[in-house]
Amino acid sequence: PLRKTFSNILQNVASPLTFIHDILQFKGERAANTFFRFLINSTLGLGGIFDVATDIGIPYHKEDMGLTMANYGIEGGPYLMLPILGPSNFRDALGRLTDAFLNPLRLVLFHNDLENVYYGQLAVGTLDERANSVDLTDRINKTPDPYVQYRTLYLQNRSYRERDREVNTSDLPGAGDE
C-alpha cells in the first residue's frame, strides 16, 4: 500500500509536465483529461495520495519530450544503454534532459530555494520505476542475450507509445476468442 501511495503521488506530480506535452502535441482531449485528472487527484485524492480520477474513468497517461519530438517527426536515432538510467535512444535521452529542466515542479521548487525537495522527488521516482520493473528486469537478465531483449522491448514500447497506444489485453492475439 505504501508503494502504491508513492506511485500515485509521483504520477500526480508528473501531471503538469504531461499536460504541457499534451498541449505541444495538439492533443486537446488528452490535455483536458490530464488537467482534470490532476485537479481531481490533487483535491479529492488528497494531493495524489489516492487515484480518484482513475476510479471515475480518467485513466493515467504519461507524455515526455521524446514523445513530443517524435510527434513532430524527429527520429529516435541510435539505441543507447545509459548508466543508471537504462535503455534510451538519442532523441529520448535529449528529451529526458529537457524535461528535467522544464519540469514545472522543478521551476517552482528552485524558485523557492527548495532544490532538495526536487532531488528527493527524482530519487523516489527512480526507486519507484525500479520497483515497478524489478520482475521484468529479472526475467530479461535470465535470457541468453539481455542487451537484445532490453533493446527490443524499449524500441517496441516507444513505438507503441508514439502512436498513443496503451498496452491493452484486447490488443493481444486471440483476445476475445471463446
N, C-alpha and C positions, 0 to 999 in steps of 0.2 A: 504493500500500500504506500509506503514512503517513497519508493522508486517511482511509482505511478504519479504521485503528487508532484515530485520534482519534474517529471516529464511534462505534466500538464502546465506547470508554471513556465518551463522553458519554451513550450510551444506558444504560450500566450505572449511571452516576452518577444518572441520572434515575429509575431504577427505584424507589427508596424513595418518591418523590412519586407515581409511578404506582400503587404499592401502596396508599398512603393513599386515593387516589381510587377504586381498585377496591373498597376496604372501604366508603367513603362511599356508593358506588353499590350496595352489597349484591351485588356480583358475586364470590362466593366462589371459583369456579373460576378466574376471571381473576386474582384476588388470589393464589391458590396458585401459579399459573403465574408470575406476576411475582416472587413470593418465591423460588421455586426457580430461576428464570432468574437473578436477582441472586446467589443463593448459588453457583450453578454457575459463572457468569462471573467472580465475584469470586475464586473459588478456582482451579478448573481453567483458567479463562480469564485467570489472572494479573491480577486487578484490572480485568478487562473488556477487556484488550488483544485477546483472541481471543473470538469469539462462539461458544463451545462449545454453549450452550443451543439456539441455532437448529439447529446440526448434529445435535442429538439429538431435535429435534422440538418444542421450546418456542419458538414464534415471539415476536418483539418486538411489543409494542403500547404506545401512549402514551396516557395519560389526563391531563386537566388540570381545573382548577376550572371552566372554561367548560363542559366536557362534564358535569361533576358537577352544575352548576346546571341544565343542560339536562335531565338525568336527573330532576330534581325539578320539571320543568315551567316553568322560568324561560325566557321568550322571549329571543331574541338582541338584539332592539332594532335600532336603525338601524345600517346598514353604515358603517364608518369606515375611512379610509385614514390610518394613523398614520405620522408621520415616523419613519424608520429601521426601525420595527417592521413596517410593511406593513399588509396588509388585516386587518380585525378587525370585530367588532361591539361594542356597548356591554357586553354580558354577558361576552364573551371577553376584552375589554380589562381589565375589572374582575377577571376570573378570573386573568389573567396577573399582575396586580399582587398579588393574594392569594397566588398560587403563589410569587412571588418572596420574600414574607415568611415563608411557612410551609414552604418547602423545607427538609427535614431537613439537607441538606448545609450550607445557609447557617447554620442554627441551630448546628450543631456547629462550623463554622469561626469564626463570630462569637464563640461562647462561648470559643474558644481563641485569640482575637486573631489569626486568620488570614483577615481580611476580604479581603485582596488575592488570596488563592487563589480565593475565591468569584468575585470580579470577573474574574479571569483565566479561570475556567471559563465565565462568562457571555460574555466576549469570544470565546473559542474556539468556544463553542456557536453564537453568532451568525454567525461566519465559516463554520462547518460548514453551517448552514442555507442560507446564501447559496451556498456552493459546490455543495450538493446541488440547488439550484433554478436555477442560472445558465442552463442550456439552456432551461428552461421560460420564465423571465422574458424571455430574449432573443426567444423566439418570440412571446410575448404583446406585447412592446413593438413588434413589427413589424406588429401588427394595426391596422386603421383606428381603433379606439377601445379602447386598452389598459385604461382605467378600467373599462369594462363587462366586459371579459374577466376582469380580476382579481376584480371583484365576483362575477361568475357562478361562477367556479371556486372562490372562497373559500366562498361560501354553499353550493354543491353539496357540497364536500368536508366542511364541518362537518356538514351534514345527514346525510351518509353515515356519518360517524364517530359522530354522536349515536345511530345505530342499531347501533353496534358492528360496523360492516362495514369490511372492508379491501378495497382495490381488488384485484380478482382477475380474471384474464383469462377465467375461466369465467363471469363475470357479464356479459361483453360480448356484444352481439347477434351471432349466428352462430357463437359458440364451440361447438365440438363437431360442427358440420355438416361432413360429409365426403362 
